[in-house]
Amino acid sequence: MAKGDKFYFENFAASAALSKEAASYLVECLENYDPEKLEQMMVSMHGIEHRADKKKHEMNAALAKAFVTPVDREDLDMLSHRLDDVTDKIEEVLQMFYINNIQSVDPAAVEFAKNIVKACDVLCSVMGEFENFKRSKKIHDLIIVLNDVEEDCDKLYLQSMRALSVNGADALTVIAWRDIYACLEACADACEHAGDCVGSVIMKNT
């Protein structure tokens, strides 16, 4: 591998690490939820999202100048956007708490957020292996694990949405929590899409 190629893989690994940091911070916010501190939490979360954006901009700048890239520049660009999307979606969850003026947290939301951390953790492992994708014996299995975590999130999404109807919550509460669970589900989907993007790149280049 050319010396300059290392930048791309290090950038992806750093982006995935920021997604995991955002997901872990989300769990911390929900486990110690205080609506009075929500705006402060959003500022802290936006700080993580801003660092993730910087990684995407660094990738864009490198791709604009690069003469030769380790795989198609379009694929590198797409993966960079997919990884950035994970952190964006995690930030949106807290924004939904703010928009809907949520005063207390449904325990299922904490469980869901912990599953997002799990998905981001696997995504970090995928990115750690990506540099050696032609020789890696783990990367395909990791992408399958990521899909499995996303399926667990799908089940949790269905159970949580049904519970809103079954437990007879008022209409505003149902609407608010539907928004939040849809956002959490979008985080899991974003992790899976990033993993699937890696899978596509590997298929094209081996």
Protein Blocks (a to p, Z undefined) as FASTA:
>chain_A
ZZklmmmmmmmmmmmmmmmmmmmmmmmmmmmgcfklmmmmmmmmmmmmmmmmmmmmmmmm
mmmmpmbdfbdfklmmmmmmmmmmmmmmmmmmmmmmmmnopabdcfklmmmmmmmmmmmm
mmmmmmmmmmmmmmocklmmmmmmmmmmmmmmmmmmmmmmmmmmmnopafklmmmmmmmm
mmmmmmmmmmmmmmmmmmmmmmmmZZ
